[in-house]
Amino acid sequence: MPRSSELDTRRAAIRAAPSGSVAVVDETALLASSAVAAHAGEALRSGRTAWRAVPGDVALLAGARDDEDAVRRLVAGWAGEDEATLAHRARALLRDELGASLRPEMWSLVLEHRRAGHHVVLTGHAPRPVLAPIAEDLGADELLATEAEVGEGTFTGEVAGPVLFDGRGERKAAALGDRTVAFAYAGPCSEALLATAAHPLVVSAGTSVGSREGAHPVLPVEPRGGTLATPGDVLRTAGFYGALVGAAGTAAAVGLARRSRRQMVDLTCSVTGDLGLALAGIDVEVTGAEHLWSARPCVFVFNHQSKIDVALLMKLLRGGFTGVAKAEAASIPLWGAMFKLAGVAFVDRGNTRQAKEALEPAVRKLRDEGWSLAIAPEGTRSPTPRLGRFKKGAFHIAMQAGVPMVPIVIHDAGEVMWRGHQTLRGGTVHVDVLPPVDTSDWTVATMTEHVEDVRNRFVAVLEGAR
């Protein structure tokens, strides 16, 4: 994530403010694209949009700005739906689309506020069900959004109260009441909302460092999410996959000559990790690299942010390891074949019996052949920088095999390959490899405590000041 003088200035101001200070974060600052448009687009694709709403929603997807009518059209389309169904859909849309538009600069500032003990309020004109999963992942203490009317657990299709949309953010400011606001973050058009705070900050993509929007300082942020790949991104991605194919071909020749599938896999990992990431313009800075080797064989656990995580593990671990992946990964072009060659265990997350059977060969390799195992305990890529819940599978494997567990904490991977995107962007990924965790005294009865302990180690590093 790029640094700016305004970002550093704001960090210092946050740390100096007393605990309990109120920080207001508007969706126009947090998101690079419209949450209302994302949900309207999903409804159009799914065939749920009423014919009267189609012209307006098509215009919204074509680039028209959000307005009060767009919010009302979205809520009207929910008539008759139950709250649980809509909550599930909102979480899925955050995972598949909106997560890529979250601005990392703002995410980092909210973490700073939380560390300082501040009261974080997320405001937005989008309806509450749309913003609720974002507020949850952000760790916001309060959400002020447009309310949708609910009757007996289902939506009526009507808005309850005002739509928090106007030209200057006046309705959002009014929703805050008479509370004292220390910090406010919003887009350039939210003058009234910004005026409520002692320390307002305009968040604007593409604004030069040090510029000002009216009377307020500006935080320049990187454009992201919803934009087409640049020619440079396409070239980086082609270079990466070219290195992968070249490495696989060369490694196959070496492996056949030496009659060793293991050497073939290890050579592919090393070359792809080094050359592929270099051609993609991705640097990897590692702290604690000695722990990658000191405890093998072991179970490596890592936080899963991006499709590029596999290549990062190739570079970090070099060889002598296999992994666990969801069953669908077996059908991914090129990668699926590579995973099969490397002996990756494909697990059907909805079938506990199949998962246990699929993991048995990996456990034998770990225990009897000295291979290490790499697993993402979250089970899937997280849609936001927030760490997901850890599943127990990796922990049971480490205990049963009698090997240590080594946490690999990955930062910024989502910034070099956004969720939902197929192209790579140049940048630096930071990795912290934590000391091995001894599993010799683990038991099934105490497993929940061990899972929580290891997850807390990840959280401490991910949310610690960098």
C-alpha positions as CSV (number, residue, x, y, z in Angstrom):
1,M,0.0,0.0,0.0
2,P,1.5,3.4,-1.0
3,R,2.3,5.8,1.7
4,S,1.6,9.5,1.6
5,S,2.4,12.5,3.9
6,E,-1.3,13.0,4.6
7,L,-1.7,9.3,5.6
8,D,1.2,9.6,8.0
9,T,-0.1,12.9,9.4
10,R,-3.5,11.3,10.0
11,R,-2.0,8.3,11.8
12,A,-0.2,10.6,14.2
13,A,-3.4,12.6,14.9
14,I,-5.3,9.4,15.6
15,R,-2.7,8.2,18.1
16,A,-2.8,11.6,19.8
17,A,-6.6,11.6,20.2
18,P,-8.1,10.4,23.5
19,S,-9.8,7.0,23.8
20,G,-13.5,7.3,23.0
21,S,-13.1,9.8,20.2
22,V,-15.7,9.5,17.4
23,A,-14.5,8.7,13.9
24,V,-17.0,8.8,11.1
25,V,-16.2,6.8,7.9
26,D,-18.5,7.3,4.9
27,E,-19.0,4.7,2.3
28,T,-17.8,7.2,-0.3
29,A,-14.4,7.2,1.4
30,L,-14.2,3.5,2.1
31,L,-15.4,2.1,-1.3
32,A,-14.0,2.9,-4.7
33,S,-17.3,1.8,-6.4
34,S,-21.0,2.0,-5.7
35,A,-22.4,-0.6,-3.3
36,V,-25.9,0.3,-4.6
37,A,-24.8,-0.3,-8.2
38,A,-23.2,-3.6,-7.3
39,H,-26.4,-4.9,-5.8
40,A,-28.5,-3.5,-8.6
41,G,-26.2,-5.3,-11.1
42,E,-26.5,-8.6,-9.2
43,A,-30.3,-8.3,-9.3
44,L,-30.3,-7.6,-13.1
45,R,-28.0,-10.6,-13.7
46,S,-30.3,-12.8,-11.6
47,G,-33.5,-11.7,-13.3
48,R,-35.1,-10.2,-10.2
49,T,-35.3,-6.6,-11.4
50,A,-38.8,-5.3,-12.1
51,W,-39.1,-4.1,-15.7
52,R,-39.9,-0.5,-14.6
53,A,-36.5,-0.4,-12.8
54,V,-34.4,-1.7,-15.7
55,P,-33.7,1.6,-17.5
56,G,-32.5,3.3,-14.3
57,D,-30.4,0.4,-13.1
58,V,-28.8,0.0,-16.5
59,A,-27.9,3.7,-16.4
60,L,-26.5,3.2,-12.9
61,L,-24.3,0.3,-14.1
62,A,-23.2,2.4,-17.1
63,G,-21.7,5.0,-14.8
64,A,-24.6,7.2,-13.6
65,R,-24.2,8.4,-10.0
66,D,-26.1,7.0,-7.2
67,D,-29.2,9.0,-6.3
68,E,-32.3,8.7,-4.0
69,D,-34.3,6.9,-6.7
70,A,-31.6,4.3,-7.1
71,V,-31.7,3.5,-3.4
72,R,-35.5,3.3,-3.5
73,R,-35.5,1.0,-6.6
74,L,-33.1,-1.3,-4.9
75,V,-35.2,-1.6,-1.7
76,A,-38.4,-2.0,-3.8
77,G,-36.8,-5.1,-5.4
78,W,-36.5,-6.7,-2.0
79,A,-40.3,-6.9,-1.4
80,G,-41.2,-10.3,0.0
81,E,-37.6,-11.4,0.7
82,D,-36.6,-12.6,4.2
83,E,-33.8,-11.0,6.1
84,A,-31.6,-14.1,6.2
85,T,-31.7,-14.6,2.4
86,L,-30.7,-11.0,1.7
87,A,-27.9,-11.1,4.4
88,H,-26.5,-14.2,2.7
89,R,-26.6,-12.5,-0.7
90,A,-24.9,-9.3,0.6
91,R,-22.1,-11.4,2.1
92,A,-21.6,-13.2,-1.1
93,L,-21.5,-10.0,-3.1
94,L,-18.9,-8.6,-0.8
95,R,-16.9,-11.7,-1.3
96,D,-17.2,-11.8,-5.1
97,E,-17.3,-8.1,-6.1
98,L,-17.3,-5.3,-3.5
99,G,-14.3,-6.6,-1.6
100,A,-12.1,-5.6,-4.5
101,S,-13.3,-1.9,-4.1
102,L,-12.4,-1.5,-0.4
103,R,-9.7,1.1,-0.2
104,P,-6.7,-0.3,1.8
105,E,-5.7,3.2,2.9
106,M,-9.0,3.7,4.7
107,W,-8.9,0.2,6.1
108,S,-5.6,0.9,7.7
109,L,-6.8,4.1,9.2
110,V,-9.8,2.4,10.7
111,L,-7.5,-0.2,12.3
112,E,-5.5,2.8,13.7
113,H,-8.7,4.2,15.2
114,R,-9.7,0.8,16.7
115,R,-6.2,0.4,18.3
116,A,-6.6,3.9,19.8
117,G,-10.0,2.9,21.4
118,H,-12.0,5.2,19.2
119,H,-15.8,4.8,18.4
120,V,-16.0,4.1,14.7
121,V,-19.2,5.0,12.9
122,L,-19.8,3.8,9.3
123,T,-22.2,6.0,7.4
124,G,-23.8,5.4,4.0
125,H,-26.7,6.1,1.8
126,A,-26.9,2.4,0.7
127,P,-29.5,0.4,2.7
128,R,-28.4,-1.2,5.9
129,P,-28.4,-4.8,4.6
130,V,-25.9,-3.8,1.9
131,L,-23.5,-2.2,4.3
132,A,-23.9,-4.5,7.2
133,P,-21.3,-7.2,6.2
134,I,-18.8,-4.4,5.4
135,A,-19.4,-2.8,8.8
136,E,-18.9,-6.2,10.5
137,D,-15.6,-6.9,8.7
138,L,-14.4,-3.3,9.3
139,G,-15.1,-3.7,13.0
140,A,-17.3,-0.6,13.1
141,D,-19.0,0.1,16.4
142,E,-22.1,1.7,14.7
143,L,-23.7,1.7,11.3
144,L,-25.9,4.7,10.1
145,A,-27.5,3.8,6.8
146,T,-30.8,4.0,4.9
147,E,-33.2,1.7,6.6
148,A,-35.4,-0.7,4.8
149,E,-38.8,-1.5,6.3
150,V,-39.3,-5.1,7.6
151,G,-42.6,-6.7,8.6
152,E,-42.6,-10.1,10.3
153,G,-39.1,-11.0,9.1
154,T,-39.6,-10.0,5.4
155,F,-38.9,-6.8,3.5
156,T,-41.9,-4.7,2.5
157,G,-40.1,-3.0,-0.4
158,E,-40.4,0.4,1.3
159,V,-37.7,2.6,2.9
160,A,-38.2,3.3,6.6
161,G,-37.3,7.0,7.2
162,P,-35.1,9.2,5.0
163,V,-32.8,8.0,2.3
164,L,-29.4,9.2,3.5
165,F,-28.6,10.7,0.2
166,D,-28.3,14.4,-0.8
167,G,-25.8,16.6,-2.6
168,R,-23.7,17.6,0.5
169,G,-24.2,14.8,3.0
170,E,-26.6,16.8,5.1
171,R,-28.9,13.9,5.9
172,K,-25.9,11.8,7.1
173,A,-24.8,14.7,9.2
174,A,-28.3,15.0,10.7
175,A,-28.3,11.3,11.5
176,L,-25.2,11.8,13.7
177,G,-27.3,14.0,16.0
178,D,-25.5,16.3,18.3
179,R,-22.6,14.1,19.2
180,T,-19.0,15.5,19.0
181,V,-17.1,14.1,16.0
182,A,-13.3,14.1,16.1
183,F,-12.6,12.6,12.7
184,A,-14.6,12.3,9.5
185,Y,-13.7,10.7,6.1
186,A,-15.8,11.2,3.0
187,G,-15.7,11.9,-0.7
188,P,-15.4,15.4,-2.1
189,C,-19.2,15.9,-2.4
190,S,-20.0,15.4,1.3
191,E,-19.2,18.9,2.6
192,A,-21.9,18.9,5.4
193,L,-20.7,15.5,6.8
194,L,-17.1,16.6,6.7
195,A,-18.0,19.8,8.5
196,T,-19.2,17.9,11.6
197,A,-15.7,16.9,12.5
198,A,-12.8,18.7,14.1
199,H,-10.4,16.8,11.8
200,P,-12.1,16.2,8.4
201,L,-10.3,14.4,5.5
202,V,-11.5,14.2,1.9
203,V,-10.7,10.8,0.3
204,S,-10.1,11.2,-3.4
205,A,-8.7,8.9,-6.0
206,G,-6.0,10.4,-8.3
207,T,-5.6,13.6,-6.3
208,S,-2.0,14.7,-6.0
209,V,-0.3,14.6,-2.6
210,G,-0.7,17.7,-0.6
211,S,-3.6,19.1,-2.6
212,R,-6.8,20.3,-0.8
213,E,-10.5,19.9,-1.6
214,G,-12.0,23.3,-0.6
215,A,-11.1,24.0,3.0
216,H,-10.2,20.3,3.9
217,P,-7.0,18.3,3.5
218,V,-7.1,15.5,1.0
219,L,-6.0,11.9,1.3
220,P,-5.0,10.7,-2.2
221,V,-5.8,7.1,-2.7
222,E,-5.0,4.6,-5.5
223,P,-7.7,3.9,-8.0
224,R,-9.0,0.3,-7.6
225,G,-11.8,-2.2,-8.2
226,G,-14.1,-2.1,-11.2
227,T,-11.4,-0.7,-13.6
228,L,-10.2,-2.5,-16.7
229,A,-6.8,-4.0,-16.7
230,T,-4.0,-1.8,-18.0
231,P,-1.7,-3.0,-20.8
232,G,1.0,-3.2,-18.1
233,D,-1.1,-5.5,-16.0
234,V,-1.7,-7.7,-19.0
235,L,2.0,-7.9,-19.7
236,R,2.8,-8.7,-16.1
237,T,0.2,-11.5,-16.1
238,A,1.5,-12.9,-19.4
239,G,5.0,-12.9,-18.0
240,F,4.0,-14.7,-14.9
241,Y,2.1,-17.5,-16.7
242,G,4.8,-17.7,-19.3
243,A,7.3,-18.4,-16.5
244,L,4.9,-21.0,-15.0
245,V,4.6,-22.9,-18.3
246,G,8.3,-22.6,-19.1
247,A,9.2,-23.8,-15.6
248,A,6.8,-26.7,-15.8
249,G,8.2,-27.8,-19.2
250,T,11.8,-27.6,-18.0
251,A,11.0,-29.3,-14.8
252,A,9.2,-32.1,-16.6
253,A,12.3,-32.8,-18.7
254,V,14.5,-32.9,-15.6
255,G,12.0,-35.0,-13.7
256,L,11.7,-37.6,-16.5
257,A,15.5,-37.7,-16.9
258,R,15.9,-38.4,-13.1
259,R,12.7,-40.3,-12.8
260,S,11.6,-38.1,-9.9
261,R,8.2,-36.4,-9.8
262,R,9.3,-34.7,-6.6
263,Q,12.3,-32.9,-8.3
264,M,10.0,-31.9,-11.1
265,V,7.5,-30.3,-8.7
266,D,10.2,-28.6,-6.6
267,L,11.9,-27.1,-9.6
268,T,8.6,-25.8,-10.9
269,C,7.9,-24.2,-7.5
270,S,11.3,-22.5,-7.3
271,V,11.4,-21.1,-10.8
272,T,7.8,-20.0,-10.9
273,G,8.1,-18.3,-7.5
274,D,11.2,-16.5,-8.4
275,L,11.0,-15.7,-12.1
276,G,7.2,-15.6,-12.4
277,L,6.8,-13.0,-9.6
278,A,9.8,-11.0,-10.9
279,L,8.3,-10.8,-14.4
280,A,5.0,-9.7,-12.8
281,G,6.7,-6.9,-11.0
282,I,5.9,-8.3,-7.6
283,D,8.5,-8.1,-4.8
284,V,8.3,-10.2,-1.7
285,E,9.8,-8.9,1.6
286,V,10.1,-11.6,4.3
287,T,10.6,-11.2,8.0
288,G,11.4,-14.4,9.9
289,A,12.6,-16.4,6.9
290,E,14.6,-18.7,9.1
291,H,11.3,-20.2,10.4
292,L,10.5,-21.5,6.9
293,W,13.2,-24.1,7.4
294,S,13.9,-24.6,11.1
295,A,11.0,-26.9,11.9
296,R,10.4,-29.1,8.8
297,P,8.5,-31.3,8.4
298,C,5.6,-29.1,9.6
299,V,2.2,-27.8,8.8
300,F,2.4,-24.3,7.3
301,V,-0.8,-22.2,7.9
302,F,-1.3,-19.0,6.0
303,N,-4.0,-16.3,5.7
304,H,-5.7,-16.5,2.2
305,Q,-6.2,-13.2,0.5
306,S,-5.6,-13.7,-3.2
307,K,-5.1,-16.2,-6.0
308,I,-1.5,-15.1,-6.0
309,D,-1.0,-16.8,-2.6
310,V,-0.1,-20.1,-4.3
311,A,2.8,-18.5,-6.2
312,L,3.9,-16.7,-3.0
313,L,4.1,-20.1,-1.2
314,M,6.1,-21.5,-4.1
315,K,8.7,-18.8,-3.6
316,L,8.7,-19.0,0.1
317,L,8.7,-22.8,0.6
318,R,10.7,-23.7,-2.6
319,G,9.8,-27.4,-2.4
320,G,9.4,-30.4,-0.2
321,F,5.7,-29.5,0.5
322,T,2.2,-30.3,-0.7
323,G,-1.1,-28.6,0.1
324,V,-4.8,-28.8,0.6
325,A,-7.3,-27.1,-1.8
326,K,-11.0,-27.0,-2.3
327,A,-12.4,-29.6,-4.7
328,E,-13.2,-27.0,-7.3
329,A,-9.5,-26.1,-7.7
330,A,-8.9,-29.3,-9.5
331,S,-10.7,-28.0,-12.6
332,I,-8.8,-24.6,-12.8
333,P,-6.9,-24.5,-16.1
334,L,-3.1,-25.1,-15.7
335,W,-3.2,-24.8,-11.9
336,G,-5.4,-27.8,-11.5
337,A,-2.9,-30.0,-13.3
338,M,-0.1,-28.5,-11.3
339,F,-1.9,-29.2,-8.0
340,K,-2.6,-32.9,-9.0
341,L,1.1,-33.3,-10.0
342,A,2.2,-31.9,-6.6
343,G,-0.1,-34.4,-4.7
344,V,-2.4,-31.7,-3.4
345,A,-5.4,-33.1,-1.5
346,F,-8.7,-31.9,-3.0
347,V,-11.3,-31.5,-0.3
348,D,-15.1,-31.2,-0.6
349,R,-15.9,-28.8,2.2
350,G,-19.5,-30.0,2.4
351,N,-18.5,-33.7,2.8
352,T,-16.7,-34.4,6.1
353,R,-16.1,-38.1,5.3
354,Q,-14.6,-37.3,1.8
355,A,-12.4,-34.6,3.4
356,K,-10.9,-37.0,5.9
357,E,-10.3,-39.6,3.2
358,A,-8.7,-37.0,0.9
359,L,-6.3,-35.8,3.6
360,E,-5.0,-39.3,4.6
361,P,-2.3,-39.4,1.8
362,A,-1.1,-35.9,2.8
363,V,-0.9,-36.9,6.4
364,R,1.1,-40.0,5.5
365,K,3.6,-37.9,3.5
366,L,3.9,-35.5,6.4
367,R,4.4,-38.2,9.0
368,D,6.3,-40.9,7.1
369,E,8.1,-39.2,4.2
370,G,9.1,-35.9,5.7
371,W,7.0,-33.6,3.4
372,S,5.5,-30.4,4.8
373,L,1.9,-29.4,4.3
374,A,0.5,-25.9,3.5
375,I,-3.1,-25.1,4.4
376,A,-5.2,-22.0,4.6
377,P,-7.2,-22.6,7.8
378,E,-9.8,-20.0,6.7
379,G,-10.8,-22.5,4.1
380,T,-11.3,-19.9,1.4
381,R,-10.1,-16.4,0.4
382,S,-11.3,-13.6,2.6
383,P,-13.2,-10.8,0.8
384,T,-11.6,-8.1,3.0
385,P,-8.4,-7.8,5.0
386,R,-10.2,-9.1,8.0
387,L,-9.0,-12.6,9.0
388,G,-11.8,-15.2,8.7
389,R,-12.7,-17.9,11.2
390,F,-10.2,-20.8,11.4
391,K,-11.3,-24.3,10.7
392,K,-9.7,-27.1,12.8
393,G,-8.6,-29.5,10.0
394,A,-5.0,-28.2,9.8
395,F,-4.6,-28.3,13.6
396,H,-5.8,-31.9,13.9
397,I,-3.3,-32.9,11.1
398,A,-0.4,-31.3,12.9
399,M,-1.4,-33.0,16.2
400,Q,-1.9,-36.4,14.6
401,A,1.4,-36.2,12.7
402,G,3.3,-34.9,15.7
403,V,4.8,-32.0,13.8
404,P,5.0,-28.2,14.6
405,M,2.8,-25.6,13.0
406,V,4.4,-22.6,11.4
407,P,2.2,-19.5,10.8
408,I,2.8,-17.5,7.6
409,V,1.2,-14.0,7.7
410,I,0.7,-12.5,4.3
411,H,0.1,-8.7,3.9
412,D,-1.0,-6.9,0.8
413,A,-1.5,-9.9,-1.5
414,G,-4.9,-8.6,-2.3
415,E,-3.4,-5.4,-3.6
416,V,-1.3,-7.2,-6.4
417,M,-4.3,-9.4,-7.5
418,W,-7.7,-8.1,-6.5
419,R,-10.5,-10.5,-5.8
420,G,-12.5,-11.2,-8.9
421,H,-9.7,-10.0,-11.2
422,Q,-7.5,-12.2,-13.4
423,T,-4.6,-9.9,-13.9
424,L,-1.6,-9.0,-11.7
425,R,-0.5,-5.6,-10.6
426,G,3.0,-4.6,-9.6
427,G,3.8,-4.1,-5.9
428,T,5.4,-5.4,-2.8
429,V,4.0,-8.2,-0.7
430,H,5.1,-8.3,2.9
431,V,5.3,-11.6,4.7
432,D,5.9,-12.4,8.4
433,V,6.9,-16.0,9.2
434,L,6.2,-16.6,12.9
435,P,8.2,-19.0,15.1
436,P,7.0,-22.6,15.1
437,V,4.2,-23.6,17.4
438,D,4.9,-26.7,19.4
439,T,2.0,-29.2,19.1
440,S,3.4,-32.0,21.3
441,D,1.0,-31.3,24.2
442,W,-2.1,-30.7,22.1
443,T,-5.2,-32.8,22.6
444,V,-8.6,-33.0,21.1
445,A,-10.1,-31.7,24.3
446,T,-8.0,-28.5,24.1
447,M,-8.1,-28.0,20.3
448,T,-10.4,-25.0,20.4
449,E,-7.9,-23.2,22.6
450,H,-5.0,-23.9,20.3
451,V,-7.0,-22.8,17.2
452,E,-7.8,-19.5,18.9
453,D,-4.2,-19.0,20.1
454,V,-2.8,-19.4,16.6
455,R,-5.5,-17.2,15.1
456,N,-4.7,-14.5,17.7
457,R,-1.1,-14.6,16.6
458,F,-2.2,-13.8,13.0
459,V,-4.5,-11.0,14.2
460,A,-1.8,-9.4,16.3
461,V,0.5,-9.2,13.3
462,L,-2.1,-8.3,10.7
463,E,-3.6,-5.5,12.9
464,G,-0.3,-4.3,14.4
465,A,1.1,-1.0,13.3
466,R,3.5,-1.5,10.4
